[in-house]
């Protein structure tokens, strides 16, 4: 494999932890010895799902913050925004002994109050609308294999009943690995690309670049 064909990307999953989906994703990751990042919703963390988070963490995955209630946050007060982040941060810390390093806004809905009150780098990503049940497994596979450039953050969902994404990963990951993809956490991606993610300006990252965008 030449250096030219190498691509380093971060697989990320939103809306879990979800019994039956997140653990199925972990089975596939473990089989291939790769890691991902999970942007969890605080409300979904309980005595059962915490075991899945611990397993993910033990496999080298990163657990990040996707709010507590998955609401439209630009409608919230500063205090409510801080509460959303703080509650989920604490639950993650209590579960895996490490605080989230990144935040992904629900629905990628943003405003200045959020930037002012959330002290984590903001992450978006590139996806194929895999939250939508109508998007076929074939389309998801096509996206994963063909539309994820070097340095990108791949946005997927380990949400309830999202078996199509699990199936798409089963098909795509072996092909991506043999095609030269290397999978790292979001932290690992920024490290690998030599970028320090910013929290003191209004920027949301889909790529590990200075601008957060490709090019
Ligand atoms: Zn979400």
Boltz pocket constraint, residues with backbone or C-beta under 6 A from the ligand:
constraints:
  - pocket:
      binder: B
      contacts: [[A, 14], [A, 15], [A, 66], [A, 70], [A, 105], [A, 106], [A, 107]]
      max_distance: 6.0
